[in-house]
């Protein structure tokens, strides 16, 4: 019998046996699996078993369902490989024996440093993407979002977690945008201690492109790209590699997560897009729920 694990959120640590062909998951007590998360819909999703395979369907939930960082289309069956993290509201769940193995290894090493100097030296062009790293970032982000913290403190902690897992990134920022005008509301930024700070902690041209196209941008080495493929400011600003992810909630761009490297190329690999994408939904949701910037701070909308 297959189990469902709640990795993080208000019901962290709970395990449910998936009995029958169809299991409903939601906030309602009538659900087969109740997840007491205020951002989970009363009837959020269902999981169906067909032979040896499982399929997941989002039941047109308010905040959506994300599998391994990708939002699934509501009302459509999607095959669910075991062991992949699923984000609903501010909770992370996982299904299958593969999940059990990953969870055990994950929990055993949650307080360990993820990359040693030897690990970093051995990877000249970034790091391979692993389920363990995705779970680590998901765990840290959803845990931070579940705490009663000021929104700026929440975003600062999330940015710290991104720096921990992308050890070769030099600069990073979470940019909050007005979803109606696209204007910048606030910027939370960080620069590594050994990197010289510039007047702008990020490329405005890259962020504008991400907001306009509603798609991520990733450049591993600006020196190897054709000029037409790059924003003009990258080389002028001596930015060697850059990655920027839109933060979209309810079909509106609420902001962006931006990281770059100015000291060397390959601060990450394009596969690392999946890592940041895995948390973009919950972060965008938190920004939306925090409300708009009124001049003195964040207030509820």
Secondary structure as UniProt FT lines:
FT   STRAND          3..8
FT   TURN            10..13
FT   STRAND          15..17
FT   STRAND          22..26
FT   TURN            29..30
FT   STRAND          33..34
FT   TURN            38..39
FT   TURN            42..43
FT   STRAND          45..50
FT   TURN            51..52
FT   STRAND          53..58
FT   STRAND          65..67
FT   TURN            68..69
FT   STRAND          70..71
FT   TURN            74..75
FT   STRAND          78..79
FT   TURN            82..83
FT   STRAND          86..88
FT   TURN            89..90
FT   STRAND          91..95
FT   HELIX           97..108
FT   TURN            109..111
FT   HELIX           117..121
FT   TURN            124..125
FT   HELIX           131..145
FT   HELIX           151..165
FT   TURN            167..168
FT   STRAND          171..177
FT   TURN            179..181
FT   STRAND          184..191
FT   TURN            193..194
FT   HELIX           204..213
FT   STRAND          217..219
FT   HELIX           222..224
FT   HELIX           227..229
FT   HELIX           233..236
FT   TURN            237..238
FT   STRAND          241..249
FT   TURN            250..251
FT   STRAND          252..261
FT   HELIX           270..272
FT   HELIX           273..290
//
